[in-house]
Amino acid sequence: MKKLAPNDPEMHSADLLAENIKQLKALFPEAFTEGKIDFAVQEQNLPASALAGICRL
């Protein structure tokens, strides 16, 4: 059995947030401005039914 070191990939969790953002950029590249999500543009691209139940603070 291999002893794990702190730098081994097995010691780190997957970066799910970064992966989700990457997928959103692939689907909706126009919704990103300066590397950040422009929610106003995103809302225009999605149908109202997709936005139902989303509460923005």
mmCIF file as Biopython writes it, N, C-alpha, C and O atoms, coordinates in Angstrom:
data_model
#
loop_
_atom_site.group_PDB
_atom_site.id
_atom_site.type_symbol
_atom_site.label_atom_id
_atom_site.label_alt_id
_atom_site.label_comp_id
_atom_site.label_asym_id
_atom_site.label_entity_id
_atom_site.label_seq_id
_atom_site.pdbx_PDB_ins_code
_atom_site.Cartn_x
_atom_site.Cartn_y
_atom_site.Cartn_z
_atom_site.occupancy
_atom_site.B_iso_or_equiv
_atom_site.auth_seq_id
_atom_site.auth_asym_id
_atom_site.pdbx_PDB_model_num
ATOM 1   N N  . MET A ? 1  ? 0.843   -1.173 0.000   1.0 0.0 1  A 1 
ATOM 2   C CA . MET A ? 1  ? 0.000   0.000  0.000   1.0 0.0 1  A 1 
ATOM 3   C C  . MET A ? 1  ? 0.890   1.238  0.000   1.0 0.0 1  A 1 
ATOM 4   O O  . MET A ? 1  ? 1.850   1.336  0.764   1.0 0.0 1  A 1 
ATOM 5   N N  . LYS A ? 2  ? 0.547   2.184  -0.878  1.0 0.0 2  A 1 
ATOM 6   C CA . LYS A ? 2  ? 1.318   3.407  -1.006  1.0 0.0 2  A 1 
ATOM 7   C C  . LYS A ? 2  ? 0.924   4.403  0.086   1.0 0.0 2  A 1 
ATOM 8   O O  . LYS A ? 2  ? -0.261  4.611  0.344   1.0 0.0 2  A 1 
ATOM 9   N N  . LYS A ? 3  ? 1.901   5.004  0.711   1.0 0.0 3  A 1 
ATOM 10  C CA . LYS A ? 3  ? 1.643   6.039  1.700   1.0 0.0 3  A 1 
ATOM 11  C C  . LYS A ? 3  ? 1.392   7.360  0.961   1.0 0.0 3  A 1 
ATOM 12  O O  . LYS A ? 3  ? 2.163   7.743  0.080   1.0 0.0 3  A 1 
ATOM 13  N N  . LEU A ? 4  ? 0.321   8.041  1.325   1.0 0.0 4  A 1 
ATOM 14  C CA . LEU A ? 4  ? -0.032  9.279  0.644   1.0 0.0 4  A 1 
ATOM 15  C C  . LEU A ? 4  ? 0.709   10.478 1.240   1.0 0.0 4  A 1 
ATOM 16  O O  . LEU A ? 4  ? 0.885   10.584 2.454   1.0 0.0 4  A 1 
ATOM 17  N N  . ALA A ? 5  ? 1.128   11.354 0.370   1.0 0.0 5  A 1 
ATOM 18  C CA . ALA A ? 5  ? 1.784   12.594 0.770   1.0 0.0 5  A 1 
ATOM 19  C C  . ALA A ? 5  ? 0.803   13.745 0.569   1.0 0.0 5  A 1 
ATOM 20  O O  . ALA A ? 5  ? -0.143  13.605 -0.207  1.0 0.0 5  A 1 
ATOM 21  N N  . PRO A ? 6  ? 0.998   14.883 1.245   1.0 0.0 6  A 1 
ATOM 22  C CA . PRO A ? 6  ? 0.073   16.015 1.117   1.0 0.0 6  A 1 
ATOM 23  C C  . PRO A ? 6  ? -0.099  16.528 -0.311  1.0 0.0 6  A 1 
ATOM 24  O O  . PRO A ? 6  ? -1.154  17.078 -0.628  1.0 0.0 6  A 1 
ATOM 25  N N  . ASN A ? 7  ? 0.884   16.374 -1.173  1.0 0.0 7  A 1 
ATOM 26  C CA . ASN A ? 7  ? 0.801   16.872 -2.535  1.0 0.0 7  A 1 
ATOM 27  C C  . ASN A ? 7  ? 0.202   15.876 -3.523  1.0 0.0 7  A 1 
ATOM 28  O O  . ASN A ? 7  ? 0.026   16.219 -4.692  1.0 0.0 7  A 1 
ATOM 29  N N  . ASP A ? 8  ? -0.112  14.675 -3.102  1.0 0.0 8  A 1 
ATOM 30  C CA . ASP A ? 8  ? -0.701  13.672 -3.992  1.0 0.0 8  A 1 
ATOM 31  C C  . ASP A ? 8  ? -2.102  14.102 -4.418  1.0 0.0 8  A 1 
ATOM 32  O O  . ASP A ? 8  ? -2.854  14.650 -3.612  1.0 0.0 8  A 1 
ATOM 33  N N  . PRO A ? 9  ? -2.456  13.858 -5.679  1.0 0.0 9  A 1 
ATOM 34  C CA . PRO A ? 9  ? -3.793  14.244 -6.164  1.0 0.0 9  A 1 
ATOM 35  C C  . PRO A ? 9  ? -4.930  13.608 -5.359  1.0 0.0 9  A 1 
ATOM 36  O O  . PRO A ? 9  ? -6.008  14.190 -5.243  1.0 0.0 9  A 1 
ATOM 37  N N  . GLU A ? 10 ? -4.699  12.447 -4.818  1.0 0.0 10 A 1 
ATOM 38  C CA . GLU A ? 10 ? -5.724  11.756 -4.038  1.0 0.0 10 A 1 
ATOM 39  C C  . GLU A ? 10 ? -6.068  12.492 -2.749  1.0 0.0 10 A 1 
ATOM 40  O O  . GLU A ? 10 ? -7.096  12.211 -2.134  1.0 0.0 10 A 1 
ATOM 41  N N  . MET A ? 11 ? -5.234  13.415 -2.340  1.0 0.0 11 A 1 
ATOM 42  C CA . MET A ? 11 ? -5.431  14.152 -1.093  1.0 0.0 11 A 1 
ATOM 43  C C  . MET A ? 11 ? -6.272  15.419 -1.289  1.0 0.0 11 A 1 
ATOM 44  O O  . MET A ? 11 ? -6.554  16.125 -0.321  1.0 0.0 11 A 1 
ATOM 45  N N  . HIS A ? 12 ? -6.674  15.713 -2.524  1.0 0.0 12 A 1 
ATOM 46  C CA . HIS A ? 12 ? -7.413  16.940 -2.806  1.0 0.0 12 A 1 
ATOM 47  C C  . HIS A ? 12 ? -8.786  16.618 -3.369  1.0 0.0 12 A 1 
ATOM 48  O O  . HIS A ? 12 ? -8.949  15.680 -4.149  1.0 0.0 12 A 1 
ATOM 49  N N  . SER A ? 13 ? -9.768  17.406 -2.962  1.0 0.0 13 A 1 
ATOM 50  C CA . SER A ? 13 ? -11.129 17.254 -3.480  1.0 0.0 13 A 1 
ATOM 51  C C  . SER A ? 13 ? -11.217 17.850 -4.873  1.0 0.0 13 A 1 
ATOM 52  O O  . SER A ? 13 ? -10.445 18.739 -5.233  1.0 0.0 13 A 1 
ATOM 53  N N  . ALA A ? 14 ? -12.149 17.359 -5.635  1.0 0.0 14 A 1 
ATOM 54  C CA . ALA A ? 14 ? -12.392 17.917 -6.966  1.0 0.0 14 A 1 
ATOM 55  C C  . ALA A ? 14 ? -12.945 19.329 -6.811  1.0 0.0 14 A 1 
ATOM 56  O O  . ALA A ? 14 ? -13.725 19.593 -5.896  1.0 0.0 14 A 1 
ATOM 57  N N  . ASP A ? 15 ? -12.551 20.225 -7.687  1.0 0.0 15 A 1 
ATOM 58  C CA . ASP A ? 15 ? -13.044 21.601 -7.657  1.0 0.0 15 A 1 
ATOM 59  C C  . ASP A ? 15 ? -14.326 21.654 -8.484  1.0 0.0 15 A 1 
ATOM 60  O O  . ASP A ? 15 ? -14.300 21.981 -9.671  1.0 0.0 15 A 1 
ATOM 61  N N  . LEU A ? 16 ? -15.441 21.330 -7.842  1.0 0.0 16 A 1 
ATOM 62  C CA . LEU A ? 16 ? -16.719 21.243 -8.537  1.0 0.0 16 A 1 
ATOM 63  C C  . LEU A ? 16 ? -17.194 22.606 -9.019  1.0 0.0 16 A 1 
ATOM 64  O O  . LEU A ? 16 ? -17.810 22.700 -10.081 1.0 0.0 16 A 1 
ATOM 65  N N  . LEU A ? 17 ? -16.923 23.650 -8.269  1.0 0.0 17 A 1 
ATOM 66  C CA . LEU A ? 17 ? -17.333 24.991 -8.680  1.0 0.0 17 A 1 
ATOM 67  C C  . LEU A ? 17 ? -16.646 25.388 -9.975  1.0 0.0 17 A 1 
ATOM 68  O O  . LEU A ? 17 ? -17.293 25.890 -10.895 1.0 0.0 17 A 1 
ATOM 69  N N  . ALA A ? 18 ? -15.356 25.170 -10.054 1.0 0.0 18 A 1 
ATOM 70  C CA . ALA A ? 18 ? -14.613 25.516 -11.272 1.0 0.0 18 A 1 
ATOM 71  C C  . ALA A ? 18 ? -15.117 24.699 -12.463 1.0 0.0 18 A 1 
ATOM 72  O O  . ALA A ? 18 ? -15.205 25.220 -13.575 1.0 0.0 18 A 1 
ATOM 73  N N  . GLU A ? 19 ? -15.442 23.455 -12.245 1.0 0.0 19 A 1 
ATOM 74  C CA . GLU A ? 19 ? -15.953 22.606 -13.327 1.0 0.0 19 A 1 
ATOM 75  C C  . GLU A ? 19 ? -17.324 23.091 -13.797 1.0 0.0 19 A 1 
ATOM 76  O O  . GLU A ? 19 ? -17.603 23.103 -14.996 1.0 0.0 19 A 1 
ATOM 77  N N  . ASN A ? 20 ? -18.177 23.491 -12.853 1.0 0.0 20 A 1 
ATOM 78  C CA . ASN A ? 20 ? -19.505 24.001 -13.225 1.0 0.0 20 A 1 
ATOM 79  C C  . ASN A ? 20 ? -19.391 25.305 -14.011 1.0 0.0 20 A 1 
ATOM 80  O O  . ASN A ? 20 ? -20.116 25.506 -14.985 1.0 0.0 20 A 1 
ATOM 81  N N  . ILE A ? 21 ? -18.491 26.186 -13.596 1.0 0.0 21 A 1 
ATOM 82  C CA . ILE A ? 21 ? -18.293 27.449 -14.315 1.0 0.0 21 A 1 
ATOM 83  C C  . ILE A ? 21 ? -17.760 27.183 -15.714 1.0 0.0 21 A 1 
ATOM 84  O O  . ILE A ? 21 ? -18.157 27.851 -16.669 1.0 0.0 21 A 1 
ATOM 85  N N  . LYS A ? 22 ? -16.875 26.226 -15.839 1.0 0.0 22 A 1 
ATOM 86  C CA . LYS A ? 22 ? -16.334 25.854 -17.155 1.0 0.0 22 A 1 
ATOM 87  C C  . LYS A ? 22 ? -17.462 25.376 -18.074 1.0 0.0 22 A 1 
ATOM 88  O O  . LYS A ? 22 ? -17.494 25.731 -19.252 1.0 0.0 22 A 1 
ATOM 89  N N  . GLN A ? 23 ? -18.376 24.582 -17.544 1.0 0.0 23 A 1 
ATOM 90  C CA . GLN A ? 23 ? -19.495 24.089 -18.336 1.0 0.0 23 A 1 
ATOM 91  C C  . GLN A ? 23 ? -20.449 25.221 -18.726 1.0 0.0 23 A 1 
ATOM 92  O O  . GLN A ? 23 ? -20.959 25.251 -19.845 1.0 0.0 23 A 1 
ATOM 93  N N  . LEU A ? 24 ? -20.686 26.154 -17.792 1.0 0.0 24 A 1 
ATOM 94  C CA . LEU A ? 24 ? -21.538 27.302 -18.113 1.0 0.0 24 A 1 
ATOM 95  C C  . LEU A ? 24 ? -20.917 28.159 -19.209 1.0 0.0 24 A 1 
ATOM 96  O O  . LEU A ? 24 ? -21.619 28.637 -20.100 1.0 0.0 24 A 1 
ATOM 97  N N  . LYS A ? 25 ? -19.596 28.356 -19.145 1.0 0.0 25 A 1 
ATOM 98  C CA . LYS A ? 25 ? -18.909 29.136 -20.183 1.0 0.0 25 A 1 
ATOM 99  C C  . LYS A ? 25 ? -19.040 28.468 -21.550 1.0 0.0 25 A 1 
ATOM 100 O O  . LYS A ? 25 ? -19.159 29.147 -22.570 1.0 0.0 25 A 1 
ATOM 101 N N  . ALA A ? 26 ? -19.018 27.148 -21.565 1.0 0.0 26 A 1 
ATOM 102 C CA . ALA A ? 26 ? -19.158 26.423 -22.825 1.0 0.0 26 A 1 
ATOM 103 C C  . ALA A ? 26 ? -20.574 26.561 -23.391 1.0 0.0 26 A 1 
ATOM 104 O O  . ALA A ? 26 ? -20.751 26.662 -24.605 1.0 0.0 26 A 1 
ATOM 105 N N  . LEU A ? 27 ? -21.578 26.566 -22.515 1.0 0.0 27 A 1 
ATOM 106 C CA . LEU A ? 27 ? -22.967 26.654 -22.948 1.0 0.0 27 A 1 
ATOM 107 C C  . LEU A ? 27 ? -23.405 28.086 -23.253 1.0 0.0 27 A 1 
ATOM 108 O O  . LEU A ? 27 ? -24.150 28.323 -24.204 1.0 0.0 27 A 1 
ATOM 109 N N  . PHE A ? 28 ? -22.935 29.048 -22.433 1.0 0.0 28 A 1 
ATOM 110 C CA . PHE A ? 28 ? -23.375 30.439 -22.539 1.0 0.0 28 A 1 
ATOM 111 C C  . PHE A ? 28 ? -22.181 31.385 -22.494 1.0 0.0 28 A 1 
ATOM 112 O O  . PHE A ? 28 ? -22.034 32.130 -21.525 1.0 0.0 28 A 1 
ATOM 113 N N  . PRO A ? 29 ? -21.325 31.377 -23.510 1.0 0.0 29 A 1 
ATOM 114 C CA . PRO A ? 29 ? -20.130 32.230 -23.459 1.0 0.0 29 A 1 
ATOM 115 C C  . PRO A ? 29 ? -20.464 33.718 -23.404 1.0 0.0 29 A 1 
ATOM 116 O O  . PRO A ? 29 ? -19.695 34.502 -22.848 1.0 0.0 29 A 1 
ATOM 117 N N  . GLU A ? 30 ? -21.606 34.116 -23.978 1.0 0.0 30 A 1 
ATOM 118 C CA . GLU A ? 30 ? -21.977 35.528 -23.979 1.0 0.0 30 A 1 
ATOM 119 C C  . GLU A ? 30 ? -22.403 36.031 -22.603 1.0 0.0 30 A 1 
ATOM 120 O O  . GLU A ? 30 ? -22.508 37.241 -22.401 1.0 0.0 30 A 1 
ATOM 121 N N  . ALA A ? 31 ? -22.650 35.136 -21.660 1.0 0.0 31 A 1 
ATOM 122 C CA . ALA A ? 31 ? -23.083 35.522 -20.324 1.0 0.0 31 A 1 
ATOM 123 C C  . ALA A ? 31 ? -21.914 35.839 -19.398 1.0 0.0 31 A 1 
ATOM 124 O O  . ALA A ? 31 ? -22.118 36.129 -18.219 1.0 0.0 31 A 1 
ATOM 125 N N  . PHE A ? 32 ? -20.700 35.787 -19.917 1.0 0.0 32 A 1 
ATOM 126 C CA . PHE A ? 32 ? -19.523 36.064 -19.091 1.0 0.0 32 A 1 
ATOM 127 C C  . PHE A ? 32 ? -18.882 37.372 -19.526 1.0 0.0 32 A 1 
ATOM 128 O O  . PHE A ? 32 ? -18.601 37.580 -20.706 1.0 0.0 32 A 1 
ATOM 129 N N  . THR A ? 33 ? -18.655 38.248 -18.558 1.0 0.0 33 A 1 
ATOM 130 C CA . THR A ? 33 ? -18.007 39.519 -18.789 1.0 0.0 33 A 1 
ATOM 131 C C  . THR A ? 33 ? -16.823 39.614 -17.838 1.0 0.0 33 A 1 
ATOM 132 O O  . THR A ? 33 ? -16.993 39.506 -16.624 1.0 0.0 33 A 1 
ATOM 133 N N  . GLU A ? 34 ? -15.643 39.813 -18.370 1.0 0.0 34 A 1 
ATOM 134 C CA . GLU A ? 34 ? -14.413 39.925 -17.578 1.0 0.0 34 A 1 
ATOM 135 C C  . GLU A ? 34 ? -14.230 38.706 -16.676 1.0 0.0 34 A 1 
ATOM 136 O O  . GLU A ? 34 ? -13.772 38.826 -15.540 1.0 0.0 34 A 1 
ATOM 137 N N  . GLY A ? 35 ? -14.591 37.537 -17.193 1.0 0.0 35 A 1 
ATOM 138 C CA . GLY A ? 35 ? -14.392 36.292 -16.457 1.0 0.0 35 A 1 
ATOM 139 C C  . GLY A ? 35 ? -15.428 36.006 -15.389 1.0 0.0 35 A 1 
ATOM 140 O O  . GLY A ? 35 ? -15.321 35.008 -14.676 1.0 0.0 35 A 1 
ATOM 141 N N  . LYS A ? 36 ? -16.432 36.869 -15.266 1.0 0.0 36 A 1 
ATOM 142 C CA . LYS A ? 36 ? -17.478 36.693 -14.259 1.0 0.0 36 A 1 
ATOM 143 C C  . LYS A ? 36 ? -18.822 36.557 -14.950 1.0 0.0 36 A 1 
ATOM 144 O O  . LYS A ? 36 ? -19.013 37.036 -16.067 1.0 0.0 36 A 1 
ATOM 145 N N  . ILE A ? 37 ? -19.760 35.892 -14.266 1.0 0.0 37 A 1 
ATOM 146 C CA . ILE A ? 37 ? -21.089 35.708 -14.821 1.0 0.0 37 A 1 
ATOM 147 C C  . ILE A ? 37 ? -21.846 37.028 -14.750 1.0 0.0 37 A 1 
ATOM 148 O O  . ILE A ? 37 ? -21.929 37.651 -13.692 1.0 0.0 37 A 1 
ATOM 149 N N  . ASP A ? 38 ? -22.399 37.449 -15.892 1.0 0.0 38 A 1 
ATOM 150 C CA . ASP A ? 38 ? -23.264 38.621 -15.954 1.0 0.0 38 A 1 
ATOM 151 C C  . ASP A ? 38 ? -24.692 38.091 -15.863 1.0 0.0 38 A 1 
ATOM 152 O O  . ASP A ? 38 ? -25.254 37.618 -16.850 1.0 0.0 38 A 1 
ATOM 153 N N  . PHE A ? 39 ? -25.274 38.178 -14.662 1.0 0.0 39 A 1 
ATOM 154 C CA . PHE A ? 39 ? -26.585 37.568 -14.432 1.0 0.0 39 A 1 
ATOM 155 C C  . PHE A ? 39 ? -27.688 38.225 -15.256 1.0 0.0 39 A 1 
ATOM 156 O O  . PHE A ? 39 ? -28.663 37.558 -15.602 1.0 0.0 39 A 1 
ATOM 157 N N  . ALA A ? 40 ? -27.564 39.506 -15.578 1.0 0.0 40 A 1 
ATOM 158 C CA . ALA A ? 40 ? -28.576 40.169 -16.416 1.0 0.0 40 A 1 
ATOM 159 C C  . ALA A ? 40 ? -28.616 39.527 -17.798 1.0 0.0 40 A 1 
ATOM 160 O O  . ALA A ? 40 ? -29.695 39.285 -18.339 1.0 0.0 40 A 1 
ATOM 161 N N  . VAL A ? 41 ? -27.453 39.252 -18.367 1.0 0.0 41 A 1 
ATOM 162 C CA . VAL A ? 41 ? -27.383 38.602 -19.679 1.0 0.0 41 A 1 
ATOM 163 C C  . VAL A ? 41 ? -27.894 37.163 -19.559 1.0 0.0 41 A 1 
ATOM 164 O O  . VAL A ? 41 ? -28.627 36.683 -20.424 1.0 0.0 41 A 1 
ATOM 165 N N  . GLN A ? 42 ? -27.505 36.494 -18.495 1.0 0.0 42 A 1 
ATOM 166 C CA . GLN A ? 42 ? -27.916 35.110 -18.294 1.0 0.0 42 A 1 
ATOM 167 C C  . GLN A ? 42 ? -29.436 35.003 -18.200 1.0 0.0 42 A 1 
ATOM 168 O O  . GLN A ? 42 ? -30.031 34.075 -18.747 1.0 0.0 42 A 1 
ATOM 169 N N  . GLU A ? 43 ? -30.066 35.956 -17.505 1.0 0.0 43 A 1 
ATOM 170 C CA . GLU A ? 43 ? -31.520 35.933 -17.371 1.0 0.0 43 A 1 
ATOM 171 C C  . GLU A ? 43 ? -32.208 36.126 -18.725 1.0 0.0 43 A 1 
ATOM 172 O O  . GLU A ? 43 ? -33.278 35.566 -18.961 1.0 0.0 43 A 1 
ATOM 173 N N  . GLN A ? 44 ? -31.605 36.906 -19.604 1.0 0.0 44 A 1 
ATOM 174 C CA . GLN A ? 44 ? -32.178 37.118 -20.931 1.0 0.0 44 A 1 
ATOM 175 C C  . GLN A ? 44 ? -32.095 35.854 -21.781 1.0 0.0 44 A 1 
ATOM 176 O O  . GLN A ? 44 ? -32.953 35.625 -22.634 1.0 0.0 44 A 1 
ATOM 177 N N  . ASN A ? 45 ? -31.081 35.038 -21.557 1.0 0.0 45 A 1 
ATOM 178 C CA . ASN A ? 45 ? -30.871 33.824 -22.351 1.0 0.0 45 A 1 
ATOM 179 C C  . ASN A ? 45 ? -31.728 32.651 -21.909 1.0 0.0 45 A 1 
ATOM 180 O O  . ASN A ? 45 ? -31.982 31.738 -22.695 1.0 0.0 45 A 1 
ATOM 181 N N  . LEU A ? 46 ? -32.175 32.665 -20.663 1.0 0.0 46 A 1 
ATOM 182 C CA . LEU A ? 46 ? -32.938 31.536 -20.148 1.0 0.0 46 A 1 
ATOM 183 C C  . LEU A ? 46 ? -34.429 31.820 -20.216 1.0 0.0 46 A 1 
ATOM 184 O O  . LEU A ? 46 ? -34.849 32.959 -20.012 1.0 0.0 46 A 1 
ATOM 185 N N  . PRO A ? 47 ? -35.230 30.812 -20.497 1.0 0.0 47 A 1 
ATOM 186 C CA . PRO A ? 47 ? -36.674 31.016 -20.486 1.0 0.0 47 A 1 
ATOM 187 C C  . PRO A ? 47 ? -37.165 31.265 -19.061 1.0 0.0 47 A 1 
ATOM 188 O O  . PRO A ? 47 ? -36.524 30.849 -18.097 1.0 0.0 47 A 1 
ATOM 189 N N  . ALA A ? 48 ? -38.301 31.944 -18.934 1.0 0.0 48 A 1 
ATOM 190 C CA . ALA A ? 48 ? -38.855 32.277 -17.616 1.0 0.0 48 A 1 
ATOM 191 C C  . ALA A ? 48 ? -39.061 31.026 -16.779 1.0 0.0 48 A 1 
ATOM 192 O O  . ALA A ? 48 ? -38.882 31.061 -15.561 1.0 0.0 48 A 1 
ATOM 193 N N  . SER A ? 49 ? -39.438 29.916 -17.415 1.0 0.0 49 A 1 
ATOM 194 C CA . SER A ? 49 ? -39.677 28.680 -16.661 1.0 0.0 49 A 1 
ATOM 195 C C  . SER A ? 49 ? -38.401 28.176 -15.978 1.0 0.0 49 A 1 
ATOM 196 O O  . SER A ? 49 ? -38.469 27.545 -14.924 1.0 0.0 49 A 1 
ATOM 197 N N  . ALA A ? 50 ? -37.242 28.455 -16.577 1.0 0.0 50 A 1 
ATOM 198 C CA . ALA A ? 50 ? -35.976 28.028 -15.971 1.0 0.0 50 A 1 
ATOM 199 C C  . ALA A ? 50 ? -35.627 28.888 -14.779 1.0 0.0 50 A 1 
ATOM 200 O O  . ALA A ? 50 ? -34.905 28.445 -13.886 1.0 0.0 50 A 1 
ATOM 201 N N  . LEU A ? 51 ? -36.131 30.125 -14.748 1.0 0.0 51 A 1 
ATOM 202 C CA . LEU A ? 51 ? -35.831 31.041 -13.655 1.0 0.0 51 A 1 
ATOM 203 C C  . LEU A ? 51 ? -36.838 30.947 -12.518 1.0 0.0 51 A 1 
ATOM 204 O O  . LEU A ? 51 ? -36.608 31.519 -11.453 1.0 0.0 51 A 1 
ATOM 205 N N  . ALA A ? 52 ? -37.933 30.250 -12.714 1.0 0.0 52 A 1 
ATOM 206 C CA . ALA A ? 52 ? -38.952 30.118 -11.686 1.0 0.0 52 A 1 
ATOM 207 C C  . ALA A ? 52 ? -38.359 29.465 -10.442 1.0 0.0 52 A 1 
ATOM 208 O O  . ALA A ? 52 ? -37.697 28.431 -10.522 1.0 0.0 52 A 1 
ATOM 209 N N  . GLY A ? 53 ? -38.604 30.071 -9.325  1.0 0.0 53 A 1 
ATOM 210 C CA . GLY A ? 53 ? -38.124 29.522 -8.057  1.0 0.0 53 A 1 
ATOM 211 C C  . GLY A ? 53 ? -36.731 29.990 -7.676  1.0 0.0 53 A 1 
ATOM 212 O O  . GLY A ? 53 ? -36.257 29.665 -6.587  1.0 0.0 53 A 1 
ATOM 213 N N  . ILE A ? 54 ? -36.062 30.741 -8.535  1.0 0.0 54 A 1 
ATOM 214 C CA . ILE A ? 54 ? -34.744 31.259 -8.191  1.0 0.0 54 A 1 
ATOM 215 C C  . ILE A ? 54 ? -34.933 32.585 -7.485  1.0 0.0 54 A 1 
ATOM 216 O O  . ILE A ? 54 ? -35.559 33.502 -8.016  1.0 0.0 54 A 1 
ATOM 217 N N  . CYS A ? 55 ? -34.399 32.677 -6.308  1.0 0.0 55 A 1 
ATOM 218 C CA . CYS A ? 55 ? -34.507 33.899 -5.514  1.0 0.0 55 A 1 
ATOM 219 C C  . CYS A ? 55 ? -33.146 34.563 -5.441  1.0 0.0 55 A 1 
ATOM 220 O O  . CYS A ? 55 ? -32.170 33.946 -5.015  1.0 0.0 55 A 1 
ATOM 221 N N  . ARG A ? 56 ? -33.078 35.816 -5.854  1.0 0.0 56 A 1 
ATOM 222 C CA . ARG A ? 56 ? -31.809 36.543 -5.786  1.0 0.0 56 A 1 
ATOM 223 C C  . ARG A ? 56 ? -31.850 37.479 -4.608  1.0 0.0 56 A 1 
ATOM 224 O O  . ARG A ? 56 ? -32.831 38.194 -4.406  1.0 0.0 56 A 1 
ATOM 225 N N  . LEU A ? 57 ? -30.795 37.479 -3.833  1.0 0.0 57 A 1 
ATOM 226 C CA . LEU A ? 57 ? -30.708 38.365 -2.659  1.0 0.0 57 A 1 
ATOM 227 C C  . LEU A ? 57 ? -30.167 39.707 -3.056  1.0 0.0 57 A 1 
ATOM 228 O O  . LEU A ? 57 ? -30.021 40.589 -2.209  1.0 0.0 57 A 1 
#
